[in-house]
Amino acid sequence: GVSLLLSEEGMFSLIIPFEEEEKVIAIAAEVQLFPKSITRVRGNATSAVKRSLLTFSFQEASAEEDELTIEVERHQYTSEYIALTKDFYLKMQQSLIVLLYFFIYL
């Protein structure tokens, strides 16, 4: 798999269901790939973690761990989520523009 294609300094990332996180990390360790970063994603502040964003490399070190919450409330996205996805979604770009316009003209 990926361990045969990745350079010694290379990294690869994937998004998986949170329930599979430990299993995927264990499988990666079998081919000497170690988590470099782990981001756990939840829909809102009170919901359970649904996804894990994992980045692996051949360098063994402590993984940087953090969390990402997508929404403050329905269709109201967190600034972290907007920053992460703004290049991919026109709606996010428009929301950001409207928000900036609002703050500039307050």
Residue, then its C-alpha position, 0 to 999 in steps of 0.5 A: g500500500v501507501s508505505l511502498l509509495l511514500s518517501e522517507e520524509g513523506m506524509f499521507s492523510l486520510i479521513i475515517p470514521f472515529e470508531e476505526e481510529e485505533k484500528v487504523i493506527a495499529i495497522a499503520a504501525e505494522v508497516q512503520l507508519f506513525p500518526k503525526s497529527i490526529t484531528r477529531v471532528r464533531g458536528n457541534a459542541t454537544s455531539a459525539v466525535k464522528r470522524s478522525l483526520l489522520t496524518f501519518s509518516f515514517q517518523e515516530a513522534s508524539a502525535e499532535e491531537d486536536e478537535l474540530t467542531i463544524e457548527v455552532e448551530r444549524h448552518q452556522y459554521t465555526s470560524e475554524y471550519i470556515a478557515l479549513t474549507k473556504d477554498f472548497y466551498l463557494k458558500m463558505q467564501q460568500s459567508l466569510i465575505v458577508l461576515l467581513y463586510f458586516f464587521i468592516y461597516l459596523 
